Amino acid sequence: MSPTHTRPESLPVRILRALSVVTVDPPKEQTAFVAGSDFASAEAVHTAYDPRRAASALVANPWYWRAVGIRAASLAALPLQVQRETADGWEEVEGHPLAGLLSRPNTAQTDRQFRVQLVTDLLPGGNAYILPIGVGTAGTAPAALLLMEPARVTITPGQDGAPLAYVYDTQGAVKSYPAEVVGHIQTSSAGGGLQRLYGTGEVQPMDRDLAADVAMAAQMARKSSRGRPDAAYVPRDPKATWGRPQVRDMQTQIDRILTEQTGGVAVMSGAGQFEALDWTIGDLGGMASREWARSVVVAVTGVPPTLLGLQSANYATAEMERRSYIADTLTPLAALLDDALTDMARALGFADIRIRHVLPEMEDGRTDRLQRVALHIAHGMSPADAYRFERFDDAPDLAEFGVDPETPGAPEEPIEETAPELDDETRADIQAQADALAEMLTDDDPDDEDDVRTEVGALLDLLGPLLSGSR
């Protein structure tokens, strides 16, 4: 049958094609049509990476369990506020219906339990789902918030490729929820096509490293339970040959000695030697392999070694890692959850609010601020002002910091200089003495030098109190 190039929209052609009378090939310009979006069929799309495998990594690797746990606990410990924008900026809304819901999402979980589980669902597989229950009219808070298990959720895409519905397997029935009802929190996606509906979790890029670590841990456990590696007992002389009865007797004795807890002596009828047949942990690089898996967990999760339990770092390094953890790991994670919770709140009809975690301020350490205080004082600032400027609330009490309030370099109160008051008699004596001395110095026939010194001394005695009072 030769193909007939006719428009597919033609009714006769569709009838003939259904009867298998003709085949229809669309024109080439139509086959190259690009719509600009997926235009997916309404069929559920599964994740490319099994969410159950991602969740199993939590109990398979202790370092990853700790890395997820520390972030979930850190985030759940932060205050969660419902805020509304005012003329002075965003301010907390006291008594908002969503604030009460977030403080007690459901009867089975407290606020912290809910958020810890939310982060624990999100990080390994990259997806977490919140289902509001008892949704009423727009602008009213639902009765409860429930977490949907990620491994039991599939997404049905619409014609534009965006989520049309979330299908949840309730282990007995399948229920579909509209996309505008479900709060979907997802990380960035590494997939293509409709796989971009799902986020990519942390476990997928670590899959082989974690699998190797699990296998190494199992190997180490197996070897430690057996107590010694497998070995072969062979003739020392390569030309020697043992008969079957001799081999059987030696095998019986060796098995008994290697398995008995009390030990013993194996007596062999032929000269031989043991040869190890199995790989040892050292041959496999067991410790190095496990340390490598730990370093991979640190790199992927962004949780520093000191928070994972390694105490080899000094205080300065630990403080630097803590600050880096807050800025580079905790803050972006909180922002991701804030945006998702805010989007869900606005879908419920609360268009003028946002939900935010209150993060700790990134303040400099006490040592850094004290160093700046010393610089301020060196540049002329008073000690009290310098300590107050660096946010030391007890700045007036300088003795607590070992600083003298009269620290050199601090500005001193200006002293008002006043000349001592002279009575008329003292002023007349000074004037008379000065006139006599002037006359002696200008006379053509000067007196003896001793007389001049005497007059000068008398004048200085009169001026002494005046000069000392003006210093």
C-alpha positions in Angstrom: 0.0 0.0 0.0 1.4 3.3 -1.0 1.2 6.2 1.5 -1.3 8.9 0.7 -0.2 12.4 1.7 -3.5 13.9 2.8 -4.3 16.2 5.7 -4.9 14.1 8.8 -7.9 16.3 9.8 -9.9 15.0 6.8 -12.8 12.8 7.9 -12.6 10.4 4.9 -8.9 9.9 5.5 -9.5 9.1 9.2 -12.2 6.6 8.2 -10.0 4.9 5.7 -7.1 4.8 8.2 -9.3 3.2 10.8 -10.3 0.5 8.2 -6.6 0.0 7.4 -7.2 0.9 3.8 -4.6 3.6 3.5 -1.8 4.9 5.7 -1.4 8.6 6.2 1.9 10.4 6.5 1.6 14.1 7.7 3.6 16.6 5.7 7.2 17.1 6.9 6.5 20.7 7.9 3.8 19.5 10.4 6.0 16.8 11.9 8.6 19.5 12.8 6.1 21.5 14.7 7.3 22.6 18.2 4.6 23.8 20.6 7.0 25.4 23.1 5.8 23.3 26.0 5.3 19.6 26.8 1.6 19.2 26.1 1.8 16.0 28.1 -1.0 13.5 28.3 -2.9 13.2 31.6 -1.0 10.1 32.8 0.9 9.8 36.0 4.7 10.4 35.8 7.0 8.6 38.2 10.3 9.8 39.5 13.4 8.6 37.7 15.1 7.8 41.0 13.2 5.6 43.5 12.2 7.6 46.5 12.3 4.5 48.7 15.9 4.0 47.8 16.6 7.6 48.7 14.9 7.2 52.1 16.8 4.0 52.8 20.1 5.9 52.8 19.1 7.5 56.1 19.6 4.2 57.9 22.3 2.9 55.6 24.9 5.6 56.4 25.3 7.0 59.9 27.0 10.2 58.6 24.1 11.0 56.2 21.6 10.3 59.0 23.4 12.8 61.2 23.6 15.4 58.3 19.9 15.2 57.6 19.0 15.2 61.3 21.1 18.2 62.3 19.6 20.3 59.5 16.0 19.2 60.3 16.5 19.9 64.0 18.2 23.3 63.4 15.4 24.4 61.1 12.6 23.2 63.4 14.2 25.1 66.3 13.8 28.4 64.5 10.7 30.6 65.2 8.2 30.5 62.4 6.2 33.7 61.8 3.3 34.9 59.8 4.1 38.4 58.6 2.3 41.2 56.8 3.9 44.1 55.1 3.4 47.5 56.6 4.7 51.0 56.1 7.7 50.1 58.4 8.4 46.8 56.6 7.3 43.2 57.3 5.9 42.7 60.8 4.6 39.6 62.6 0.8 39.2 62.7 -0.2 38.2 66.1 -3.1 35.8 66.3 -3.3 35.0 62.6 -5.2 31.8 61.8 -2.3 30.3 60.0 0.0 31.0 63.0 -2.2 28.8 65.1 -2.3 26.1 62.4 1.5 26.1 62.1 2.0 25.9 65.8 -0.1 22.7 65.8 -0.4 21.3 62.3 -2.4 18.2 63.3 -3.3 16.2 66.4 -0.5 13.6 65.9 2.4 16.0 65.5 3.7 19.1 67.2 5.2 22.0 65.3 8.7 20.8 65.6 7.9 17.2 64.8 6.0 18.3 61.7 8.9 20.4 60.4 11.6 17.8 61.3 9.7 15.2 59.3 9.1 17.7 56.5 12.9 18.3 56.0 13.6 14.6 56.4 11.2 13.9 53.6 12.6 16.6 51.4 16.4 16.2 51.5 17.0 12.6 50.5 14.7 12.5 47.5 14.2 16.2 46.7 10.4 16.3 47.2 8.0 16.8 50.1 4.3 17.2 50.0 1.9 19.0 52.4 -1.8 18.2 52.2 -4.3 20.7 53.8 -7.3 18.9 55.3 -10.7 20.6 55.8 -10.2 23.5 53.5 -13.1 25.9 53.6 -13.7 29.2 51.9 -10.8 31.4 50.7 -9.1 33.2 53.6 -9.9 30.6 56.2 -7.3 28.2 57.7 -7.7 24.5 57.0 -8.4 22.2 59.9 -5.0 20.4 59.7 -1.8 19.9 57.7 -0.7 16.4 56.8 2.6 15.1 55.2 2.2 12.8 52.3 4.9 10.1 52.0 7.0 11.0 48.9 7.3 7.4 47.7 3.5 7.1 47.4 3.0 10.3 45.4 3.0 10.5 41.6 2.3 13.6 39.5 -0.2 13.9 36.7 0.9 16.6 34.2 -1.5 18.9 32.4 -1.3 19.9 28.7 1.3 22.6 29.5 3.5 20.2 31.4 2.7 21.7 34.8 1.3 19.5 37.6 -2.4 18.9 37.0 -3.0 16.6 40.0 -1.1 14.7 42.7 -2.1 11.0 42.9 -1.6 9.5 46.4 -1.6 5.7 47.0 -3.3 5.2 50.3 -2.4 1.5 50.3 -5.7 0.2 49.3 -7.1 3.1 47.2 -5.7 5.8 44.9 -6.8 9.3 45.5 -6.2 12.4 43.3 -5.8 15.9 44.7 -5.8 19.1 42.6 -2.4 20.7 42.1 -3.6 24.0 43.8 -4.4 22.1 47.0 -1.1 20.3 47.6 1.9 22.1 48.8 4.8 20.6 46.8 8.3 21.5 48.1 11.0 20.5 45.7 14.7 21.1 45.2 16.1 21.9 41.8 15.7 19.2 39.2 18.5 17.4 37.3 16.1 15.6 35.0 14.7 16.4 31.6 11.3 16.6 30.1 8.5 15.7 32.5 11.1 14.5 35.1 11.5 18.2 35.9 8.2 17.9 37.8 10.3 16.4 40.6 13.3 17.7 42.5 16.6 15.8 42.6 17.6 14.8 46.1 20.9 14.4 47.8 21.1 10.7 47.7 21.1 10.3 43.9 24.5 11.9 43.3 25.9 9.9 46.2 24.3 6.6 45.2 27.5 4.7 44.3 29.5 6.1 47.2 26.9 5.2 49.7 26.4 1.7 48.1 30.2 1.1 48.3 30.2 2.2 52.0 27.3 -0.1 52.8 29.1 -3.0 51.1 32.3 -2.2 53.0 30.5 -2.0 56.3 28.9 -5.4 55.6 32.3 -6.8 54.7 33.9 -5.5 57.8 31.0 -6.9 59.9 31.2 -10.3 58.3 35.0 -10.5 58.8 34.8 -9.3 62.4 32.2 -11.9 63.2 34.3 -14.7 61.8 37.5 -13.6 63.6 40.0 -14.7 60.9 40.2 -14.8 57.1 39.8 -18.0 55.1 43.1 -19.7 54.2 44.5 -22.7 52.4 46.9 -25.3 53.7 49.1 -26.4 50.9 52.3 -28.6 50.6 55.5 -26.7 51.2 57.2 -28.6 48.4 55.4 -27.8 45.1 56.3 -31.3 43.9 54.7 -33.1 46.8 51.3 -34.6 46.4 48.9 -35.5 49.3 46.4 -38.3 48.9 42.7 -37.9 49.5 42.7 -39.6 53.0 45.6 -37.4 54.1 43.8 -34.2 52.8 40.6 -35.2 54.6 42.4 -35.8 57.9 44.2 -32.5 57.8 41.0 -30.6 56.8 39.2 -32.1 59.7 41.9 -31.1 62.2 42.2 -27.6 60.7 38.5 -27.0 60.8 38.3 -28.1 64.4 41.1 -25.9 65.5 39.8 -22.8 63.6 36.3 -23.2 65.0 36.9 -24.2 68.6 37.0 -21.3 71.0 39.5 -23.0 73.3 42.1 -23.4 70.6 44.3 -26.4 70.4 47.2 -27.9 68.4 46.7 -29.3 64.9 49.0 -32.3 64.1 49.5 -32.8 60.3 51.0 -35.7 58.6 52.6 -33.7 55.9 54.8 -30.5 55.7 52.6 -27.6 54.5 51.9 -23.9 54.8 48.9 -21.6 55.1 48.0 -19.2 52.4 45.3 -16.5 52.8 42.7 -16.6 50.1 40.4 -13.8 51.1 40.8 -10.1 50.8 41.5 -8.3 54.1 40.0 -5.0 55.1 43.4 -3.4 54.7 43.7 -4.8 51.1 40.4 -3.3 50.3 41.3 0.0 51.8 38.4 -0.2 54.2 39.1 2.7 56.5 40.1 5.0 53.6 36.9 4.1 51.7 34.7 4.8 54.7 36.4 8.2 55.3 35.9 9.0 51.6 32.2 8.3 51.9 32.0 10.6 54.9 33.8 13.4 52.9 31.2 13.0 50.1 28.4 13.4 52.6 30.0 16.6 53.9 30.4 18.0 50.4 26.9 17.2 49.2 25.0 18.2 52.3 26.9 21.3 53.4 27.1 20.1 57.0 30.6 20.8 58.4 32.6 18.0 60.1 32.4 19.6 63.5 28.6 19.4 63.4 28.7 15.7 62.3 30.6 14.8 65.5 34.3 15.2 64.5 35.9 17.1 67.4 39.4 17.4 65.9 39.0 21.1 65.1 40.0 23.9 67.4 37.5 26.6 68.6 38.3 29.1 65.9 37.7 26.5 63.1 34.5 25.2 64.8 33.2 28.8 65.0 34.1 29.4 61.4 32.3 26.2 60.3 29.2 27.1 62.4 29.0 30.5 60.7 29.4 29.0 57.3 26.7 26.4 58.1 24.2 29.1 59.0 25.0 31.3 56.0 25.5 28.6 53.2 23.3 25.7 54.3 20.6 26.7 56.8 19.6 30.0 55.3 19.0 28.7 51.7 17.0 25.7 53.1 14.9 28.0 55.3 14.3 30.3 52.3 13.1 27.3 50.1 10.6 26.2 52.8 9.5 29.8 53.4 8.6 30.3 49.7 6.7 27.0 49.5 4.7 27.7 52.7 4.0 31.3 51.5 2.8 30.0 48.1 0.5 27.4 49.8 -0.9 30.1 52.2 -1.7 32.4 49.2 -3.4 29.5 47.4 -5.6 29.2 50.5 -6.7 32.8 50.1 -4.2 34.7 52.3 -2.8 37.0 49.6 -1.3 39.6 51.9 0.9 37.6 54.1 4.2 35.6 54.0 5.7 32.9 56.2 9.3 33.2 57.4 11.7 31.4 59.6 13.5 33.9 61.9 17.2 33.1 61.4 19.9 34.0 64.0 21.8 37.1 63.3 25.3 36.6 61.9 27.2 38.6 64.6 30.9 38.8 64.9 32.5 37.0 67.9 33.3 38.7 71.2 37.1 38.6 70.4 36.6 40.4 67.1 34.5 43.1 68.8 37.0 43.6 71.6 39.7 44.1 69.0 37.7 46.8 67.3 37.1 48.4 70.7 40.9 48.7 71.2 41.2 50.3 67.8 38.4 52.8 68.6 40.1 53.8 71.8 43.5 54.2 70.0 41.8 56.6 67.6 40.6 58.8 70.4 37.1 57.4 71.2 36.3 57.2 74.9 36.3 53.6 76.4 32.6 53.8 77.4 31.6 55.0 73.9 33.8 52.3 72.2 32.3 49.5 74.2 28.8 50.8 73.6 29.4 51.2 69.9 30.4 47.5 69.7 27.1 46.4 71.4 28.5 45.6 74.8 25.5 46.4 77.0 27.6 46.7 80.1 29.9 49.3 78.6 29.8 51.7 81.5 31.2 49.0 83.8 34.7 49.0 82.3 36.3 47.2 85.2 34.6 43.9 84.1 36.7 43.9 81.0 39.9 44.8 82.9 40.0 48.4 81.5 40.8 51.5 83.6 38.2 54.2 82.9 41.2 56.6 82.8 42.7 54.7 79.9 45.4 56.8 78.1 44.1 58.2 74.9 40.6 58.8 76.2 39.6 62.5 75.9 39.9 64.3 79.2 37.6 67.0 80.5 39.0 70.4 79.8 40.3 72.3 82.9 39.3 75.9 83.0 42.3 78.0 83.8 41.8 81.0 86.1 44.4 83.5 87.3 44.8 83.8 91.1 43.3 87.0 92.5 45.8 89.6 93.9 45.0 92.1 96.6 46.0 95.7 96.2 48.9 95.6 98.6 50.6 92.6 96.8 50.1 94.2 93.5 51.7 97.5 94.8 54.7 95.5 96.2 55.3 93.8 92.8 55.0 97.0 90.9 57.5 98.8 93.3 60.0 95.9 93.1 59.8 95.9 89.3 60.3 99.6 89.1 63.4 99.4 91.4 64.9 96.6 89.3 64.3 98.5 86.1 65.9 101.6 87.5 69.0 99.7 88.6 69.4 98.1 85.1 69.1 101.4 83.2 71.3 103.5 85.5 74.6 104.6 83.9 76.4 103.7 87.0 74.9 100.3 87.8 75.1 99.0 91.3 76.9 95.9 92.4 75.7 92.6 90.7 74.8 91.2 94.1 72.3 94.0 94.6 70.8 93.2 91.2 70.5 89.5 92.0 68.9 90.4 95.3 66.2 92.6 93.7 65.5 89.9 91.0 65.1 87.3 93.7 62.7 89.5 95.7 60.6 90.1 92.5 60.4 86.3 91.8 59.3 85.6 95.3 56.4 88.0 94.8 55.6 86.5 91.4 55.9 82.8 92.5 52.3 82.3 93.7 51.0 83.9 90.6 53.0 81.8 88.2 52.2 78.5 90.0 48.5 79.1 89.9 48.4 79.6 86.2 50.0 76.3 85.2 
